[in-house]
């Protein structure tokens, strides 16, 4: 249930989930990628803290575990901390505690940090261990997630193939959202979970988050622009629409295909 930040390099790989900032940065560097859909409105991510930390101000002077400095996890913590009135450069210390949620949770448990930025099922596990959620990133930032991305050359060379893929992908979303038994099996296999509580919690979260008609979220791409601007300030000379192609979702939506998947 997560994106890869790797840029596709094989000419045989036409569609791949790539994070929006990566697509933007790659296109600025001369690539021809286009985001066809944002299948979730926000990133599934939270800041888990020790029980004695009750409010954002309590983070002052504390250490927060992130995957790596300069990563999306780091950026999300900094952005939300600013929103909460904190100065991330002065009030908190961000520490690299490993790329996996498990590593960050273990650092939290060991006392190496007072807070850890993790996704799900990581934050579900942390909560079962007695830690508290200080904020839910999905409720704090409009950061569209779980992209469907392809090359513009692929669209030009075989639009029908891309259309068929989009149909299959949206059918998969519909099946996941409407068939809990199927969705639970997907969760168990994809996230390698055996804890039934975490499995069911994951299903509830992701099934609600997936968007039936996942148009590219142009307003939400502002946060991605801010992220890219850390290394490419020239991004502000561009518009979100330059990095997307909403025509596939538009066609499938207007034709009634998407509604038919939900019995409408």
WOBELTA-V333670 format. One record per residue. N is the residue number from 1. RES is the residue in three letters. PHI is phi in radians with two decimals (NA if undefined). Layout:
BEGIN
N_RES_PHI / N_RES_PHI
END
This chain:
BEGIN
1_UNK_NA / 2_UNK_-2.45 / 3_UNK_-1.50 / 4_UNK_-1.73 / 5_UNK_-1.67 / 6_UNK_-1.46 / 7_UNK_-1.45 / 8_UNK_-1.17 / 9_UNK_-2.14 / 10_UNK_-1.50 / 11_UNK_-1.22 / 12_UNK_-1.56 / 13_UNK_-1.77 / 14_UNK_-1.62 / 15_UNK_-2.38 / 16_UNK_-2.74 / 17_UNK_-1.39 / 18_UNK_-2.24 / 19_UNK_-1.02 / 20_UNK_-0.93 / 21_UNK_-1.05 / 22_UNK_-1.17 / 23_UNK_-1.10 / 24_UNK_-1.06 / 25_UNK_-1.08 / 26_UNK_-1.14 / 27_UNK_-1.15 / 28_UNK_-1.11 / 29_UNK_-1.58 / 30_UNK_1.97 / 31_UNK_-1.30 / 32_UNK_-2.20 / 33_UNK_-1.40 / 34_UNK_-2.48 / 35_UNK_-1.48 / 36_UNK_-1.58 / 37_UNK_-2.81 / 38_UNK_-1.96 / 39_UNK_-1.48 / 40_UNK_-2.35 / 41_UNK_-1.35 / 42_UNK_-2.76 / 43_UNK_-1.44 / 44_UNK_-1.44 / 45_UNK_-2.88 / 46_UNK_-2.64 / 47_UNK_-1.83 / 48_UNK_-1.75 / 49_UNK_-2.35 / 50_UNK_-1.11 / 51_UNK_-1.01 / 52_UNK_-1.38 / 53_UNK_-1.59 / 54_UNK_-1.82 / 55_UNK_-2.53 / 56_UNK_-0.92 / 57_UNK_-1.06 / 58_UNK_-1.20 / 59_UNK_-1.37 / 60_UNK_-1.02 / 61_UNK_1.42 / 62_UNK_-1.73 / 63_UNK_-1.78 / 64_UNK_-2.09 / 65_UNK_-1.46 / 66_UNK_-2.23 / 67_UNK_-1.12 / 68_UNK_-2.89 / 69_UNK_-1.20 / 70_UNK_1.56 / 71_UNK_-1.38 / 72_UNK_-1.08 / 73_UNK_-1.02 / 74_UNK_-1.04 / 75_UNK_-1.12 / 76_UNK_-1.09 / 77_UNK_-1.09 / 78_UNK_-1.09 / 79_UNK_-1.11 / 80_UNK_-1.26 / 81_UNK_-1.03 / 82_UNK_-1.08 / 83_UNK_-1.05 / 84_UNK_-1.50 / 85_UNK_1.61 / 86_UNK_-1.71 / 87_UNK_-1.76 / 88_UNK_-1.10 / 89_UNK_-1.47 / 90_UNK_-2.02 / 91_UNK_-1.49 / 92_UNK_-2.30 / 93_UNK_-2.11 / 94_UNK_-1.63 / 95_UNK_-2.19 / 96_UNK_-1.27 / 97_UNK_-2.17 / 98_UNK_1.96 / 99_UNK_-1.35 / 100_UNK_-1.75 / 101_UNK_-1.04 / 102_UNK_-1.03 / 103_UNK_-1.10 / 104_UNK_-1.21 / 105_UNK_-1.18 / 106_UNK_-1.16 / 107_UNK_-1.15 / 108_UNK_-1.16 / 109_UNK_-1.13 / 110_UNK_-1.34 / 111_UNK_1.53 / 112_UNK_-1.20 / 113_UNK_-2.39 / 114_UNK_-1.69 / 115_UNK_-2.64 / 116_UNK_-2.50 / 117_UNK_-1.63 / 118_UNK_-2.47 / 119_UNK_-1.70 / 120_UNK_-1.82 / 121_UNK_-1.49 / 122_UNK_-0.94 / 123_UNK_-1.29 / 124_UNK_-1.19 / 125_UNK_-1.14 / 126_UNK_-1.07 / 127_UNK_-1.16 / 128_UNK_-1.17 / 129_UNK_-1.52 / 130_UNK_1.80 / 131_UNK_-1.55 / 132_UNK_-1.94 / 133_UNK_-1.61 / 134_UNK_-1.45 / 135_UNK_-2.66 / 136_UNK_-1.80 / 137_UNK_-1.01 / 138_UNK_-1.10 / 139_UNK_-1.59 / 140_UNK_-1.74 / 141_UNK_-2.27 / 142_UNK_-1.51 / 143_UNK_-2.15 / 144_UNK_-0.99 / 145_UNK_-2.48 / 146_UNK_0.96 / 147_UNK_-1.34 / 148_UNK_-1.96 / 149_UNK_-2.24 / 150_UNK_-2.52 / 151_UNK_-1.64 / 152_UNK_-1.11 / 153_UNK_-1.12 / 154_UNK_-1.17 / 155_UNK_-1.10 / 156_UNK_-1.18 / 157_UNK_-1.39 / 158_UNK_-2.69 / 159_UNK_-1.07 / 160_UNK_-1.11 / 161_UNK_-1.09 / 162_UNK_-1.12 / 163_UNK_-1.08 / 164_UNK_-1.12 / 165_UNK_-1.11 / 166_UNK_-1.05 / 167_UNK_-1.06 / 168_UNK_-1.12 / 169_UNK_-1.14 / 170_UNK_-1.20 / 171_UNK_-1.12 / 172_UNK_-1.12 / 173_UNK_-1.08 / 174_UNK_-1.08 / 175_UNK_-1.12 / 176_UNK_-1.10 / 177_UNK_-1.26 / 178_UNK_-1.81 / 179_UNK_-2.17 / 180_UNK_-1.07 / 181_UNK_-1.03 / 182_UNK_-1.10 / 183_UNK_-1.05 / 184_UNK_-1.11 / 185_UNK_-1.11 / 186_UNK_-1.11 / 187_UNK_-1.04 / 188_UNK_-1.06 / 189_UNK_-1.31 / 190_UNK_-1.23 / 191_UNK_-1.65 / 192_UNK_0.96 / 193_UNK_-1.80 / 194_UNK_-2.11 / 195_UNK_-1.33 / 196_UNK_-1.06 / 197_UNK_-1.09 / 198_UNK_-1.22 / 199_UNK_-1.07 / 200_UNK_-1.18 / 201_UNK_-1.13 / 202_UNK_-1.07 / 203_UNK_-1.08 / 204_UNK_-1.05 / 205_UNK_-1.19 / 206_UNK_-1.23 / 207_UNK_-1.15 / 208_UNK_-1.34 / 209_UNK_-1.33 / 210_UNK_-1.07 / 211_UNK_-1.69 / 212_UNK_-1.02 / 213_UNK_-1.98 / 214_UNK_-1.46 / 215_UNK_-1.10 / 216_UNK_-0.99 / 217_UNK_-1.63 / 218_UNK_-1.12 / 219_UNK_-1.06 / 220_UNK_-1.22 / 221_UNK_-1.27 / 222_UNK_-1.03 / 223_UNK_-1.12 / 224_UNK_-1.13 / 225_UNK_-1.06 / 226_UNK_-1.10 / 227_UNK_-1.17 / 228_UNK_-1.11 / 229_UNK_-1.10 / 230_UNK_-1.08 / 231_UNK_-2.15 / 232_UNK_-2.33 / 233_UNK_-1.14 / 234_UNK_-1.21 / 235_UNK_-1.05 / 236_UNK_-1.19 / 237_UNK_-1.52 / 238_UNK_-2.13 / 239_UNK_-1.98 / 240_UNK_-0.94 / 241_UNK_-1.06 / 242_UNK_-1.22 / 243_UNK_-1.93 / 244_UNK_-2.32 / 245_UNK_-2.48 / 246_UNK_-1.43 / 247_UNK_-1.09 / 248_UNK_-1.21 / 249_UNK_-1.13 / 250_UNK_-1.03 / 251_UNK_-1.10 / 252_UNK_-1.23 / 253_UNK_-1.31 / 254_UNK_-1.18 / 255_UNK_-1.32 / 256_UNK_1.61 / 257_UNK_-1.04 / 258_UNK_-1.14 / 259_UNK_-1.05 / 260_UNK_-1.13 / 261_UNK_-1.24 / 262_UNK_-1.96 / 263_UNK_1.21 / 264_UNK_-1.77
END
